C-alpha cells in the first residue's frame, strides 16, 4: 500500500510540473494551425485575384 502511494505521489508531482508545459505546447500548436490556415486563405485569395486581373 505504501509503495502504491509513493508511485501516485511521484506521478502527481510529475503531472503538476509537466502540466503547464504540455498545455503551452498544445496552445502553440493551435496557434500555428490558425496562422497556417490564415496564410493559405490569403494566398488562395491572392491567386484568385491575380487570375481575375489577368483575364480583365
Secondary structure, 3 states (H helix, E strand, C coil): CHHHHHHHHHHHHHHHHHHHHHHHHHHHHHHHHHHHHHHHHHHHHHHHHHHHHHHC
